[in-house]
């Protein structure tokens, strides 16, 4: 048999380079689509809000915390891990309330976001409190939950209007 191409063994022996052609199809590359550039939220959060929204929410928080402190009954169950969780939640709530007061006092939009988060925490606490047996369900829980939902709604309304 006569071939026009020298065989591989003679090519390797003579030191010539053997090149294999790849006949498989190359995978098609999909063009990368760039997502829309994200706008920086920092300027939005630092926008000023009206005096009415800021000081109205501060007054609402002050009134609710004062009323809840007056109405809060002694805990039904205050022992073990429940006491630790209650203490941690109290510290987190006071911290969130402080951040809210600072943001609203500075009349910046992030104060409204903090107010919404604080209200969400208080709503969760209002639900967890009777479920864990910490407090019995009663007027205290209802007033706390309704007040927190009202402040959450007011914070959302202020965010949409400001």
N, C-alpha and C positions, 0 to 999 in steps of 0.2 A: 504494500500500500504506500502510495506516495502522497505526502502532505506538503503543502506550501509553507506551513508554519513549523518551525523546529519544535521538537517535543520538549516538555518541561525539564526532563532530566538533563538534557544537553544545555539548556539555558542556565540552570542552576550551576552546573559544572563549569560553564564558561564565565560565570560571575554576572550575567545579565540580570537585570531586575525583572521580576515577574509582577505584572499588574493585573489584578482581577477586576473586572467591570461589575458593578452592582446593577443588576437589572430590575431590582424591586422598585416599586413606585415610592417616591418620597412622600412622607405624610404631609398632607396639606396643613399649612399653618394658618390658623384663623387670626385675622388681624385683631390686635388688642384694642378694645374699646376703652377709652378713658372715661371714668365716671366724672360727672359734673363736679367742678371744684366746690369743696365744702366752704360755705361762708363761715367766717370767724364769728363765734357767738359772743365773744368778749365785749365788743361795742354794744351789742344788743342788751346784754345783761347789765351794762353800766349806764344804760339810758336812764334819765330822770323820770320819776313818776310824779303825779300830782300830789299836792299836800293832802287833799281829801282822801285819796286812796291810802296813802302811807299812814297818816295819823288816825284815820278811821279803823284800819286794821290793827294798829297798835292798841287803840282803845278797845276793840273787840277782843283781842288776845288778853289784855289786862282784865277785862270784865269776866271773861270765861274762866281764866285761871283763878281769879278771886272767888267766883261763885263755886267752882269745883272744890276749892280748898275749904270753903265754909260747909259745903254739903257732904264732903267725903266721910263716910262712916268708917269705923274701925275695920280692919281687914278680918274677914271670916277665917282665912287660913294664911298664916304667916310663919312658915317653918321650912327648913331644908332648902332645896333648890329653888322653890317658888320665891323665897325671900331674896335670894341672890339675883334671880331674873328681874324681880320687881325693883331692886336697887339699881341694877344696870339700866333698865328702861327709864327709871326716873332721872338718872344722870344724863342719858342720851336726850331725853325730852327737854330737860333744862338747858342743855347745850344747844339744841335746835331752836329753842325759844329765844335764847340769847342771840344766836346768829340772825334769826328773824327780826328781832328788835333792832339790831345794829343795821341791817339792810334797809329796813323800813325807816329808821331814823335818818339814814343817809339819803333816803328817797331814791333808791336805785332799784331797778327791776329785779335784780337777784334777790332782794328782800321779799318780793312777791313769790319767787320760786321757793325760797326757804320757808315762807309761810305755808305754801301748799304742801311741802314735804312734812312740816311740823304737824299740820292738820291731818295728813295721812297717818302719821305715827300715832296721833291721839285717837283717830278712828280705830286703828288696829288695836290699840290698848283698850278701848271701850268694848271691843268684841272679845278680846282675850281675857279680860278681867273676870266676867262672870263664868266663862267657860272653864277657867282653871280653878274656880272656887275662891279666888282672892277676895272678891266682893260679891255679895248676892245681888241679883238683878233687881233694880229698883229705880227710883227717881234720879239718883245720882248718876247712874250709868246712862239713862236716857238723856239727861241734860248735857252730860259730857259729850255723848255721841252726836246729838243734834247740834250743839254748839260747834263741834269740830267740823261737821259736814257743812254748816253755814259758813264757817271761816274758809273752808276749802273752796266752796262755791264763790265766795267773794274774792278770793285770791285768783281763781280762774278768770272771773269776770274782769278783774283789774288787769290781768295779763293781756286779755284780749283787747281791752280798751286803751291801755297805755301804749 
